[in-house]
């Protein structure tokens, strides 16, 4: 009888040991599956968030393109109206140009100092007996106090191009006519300072002024990286 009890006790311990190993295996397996599920769920959540960001940026691009397309039609209508403007037509340089060209001539889109210089010198040349003694435009234009004028000062996005010139005439009225020509110029020219000196036979007038230009707007396609 004692031997039978020992065999039964050993069998029970063996069953308990096997049951413990099986339970441990199930718990370990469940832990692995649970950990894998958490990792996959985290990855899916990150992927969903990333895809949402991409969709939002795509929608922003679509909205921008739609707004630009609507603005094009409005801009075309405004250009048509300007090309029928009687005031612009009255100051065209020639009949072959569109009235809208007057605006571009009055306020160019680039810092073309040479064009400003040619325009000012042509206005001076309209008055007989006026001699252009000197002319400087852009960074080399000196002010009346001896300093160097700088171009590109910003006033509501409008940039300035400084110039200085010295003209002379035997008749002071001729110099006044030059000022009138500058006032009538299509391109806006402002005079900052002016000095007049009487010579032996001619009157010399030195003018410091500036013209304007408005940098053109640029349209550029850009790429935006969306990170997870």
Residue pairs with C-beta under 8 A, 6 or more apart in sequence:
46 228
47 228
49 228
50 226
50 228
53 226
54 226
57 224
57 226
79 100
82 88
82 99
82 100
82 103
83 98
83 99
83 100
84 99
85 99
88 99
88 100
88 102
88 103
89 99
91 102
91 186
92 99
92 101
92 102
93 101
93 105
93 186
102 186
105 186
105 187
106 186
106 187
106 188
107 158
107 187
107 188
107 212
107 213
107 214
108 115
108 187
108 213
108 214
109 213
109 214
109 215
109 216
110 213
110 215
110 216
111 151
111 152
111 159
111 161
111 213
112 213
113 137
113 138
113 151
113 161
113 163
114 137
116 137
116 161
116 163
116 187
116 211
117 135
117 137
117 163
119 185
119 187
119 189
119 211
120 135
120 137
120 163
120 165
120 182
120 189
120 211
121 132
121 135
123 178
123 181
123 182
123 185
124 130
124 132
124 165
124 167
124 178
124 181
125 132
126 181
127 169
127 174
127 177
127 178
127 181
128 174
129 169
129 170
129 171
129 174
130 167
130 168
130 169
130 174
130 175
130 177
130 178
131 167
131 168
131 169
131 202
132 165
132 166
132 167
133 165
133 166
133 167
133 168
133 204
134 164
134 165
134 166
135 163
135 164
135 165
135 166
136 142
136 163
136 164
136 165
137 161
137 162
137 163
138 151
138 161
138 162
138 163
139 148
139 149
139 150
139 151
140 148
141 148
141 149
141 162
141 163
141 164
141 208
142 148
142 149
142 164
143 149
143 162
143 164
143 192
143 193
143 208
144 193
144 195
144 206
144 208
149 162
149 164
149 208
149 210
150 162
151 159
151 160
151 161
151 162
151 210
152 159
152 160
153 159
153 160
157 214
157 215
158 212
158 213
158 214
159 212
159 213
159 214
159 215
160 210
160 211
160 212
161 210
161 211
161 212
161 213
162 192
162 208
162 209
162 210
163 208
163 209
163 210
163 211
164 206
164 207
164 208
164 209
165 206
165 207
166 204
166 205
166 206
166 207
167 175
167 178
167 204
167 205
167 207
168 199
168 202
168 203
168 204
168 205
169 175
169 202
169 203
170 201
170 202
170 203
171 203
172 196
172 203
175 196
175 203
175 205
178 205
179 191
182 189
182 191
182 209
187 211
187 212
188 211
188 212
189 209
189 210
189 211
190 209
190 210
190 211
191 207
191 208
191 209
192 208
192 209
192 210
193 207
193 208
194 205
194 206
194 207
194 208
195 205
195 206
196 203
196 204
196 205
196 206
197 203
197 204
197 205
197 206
198 204
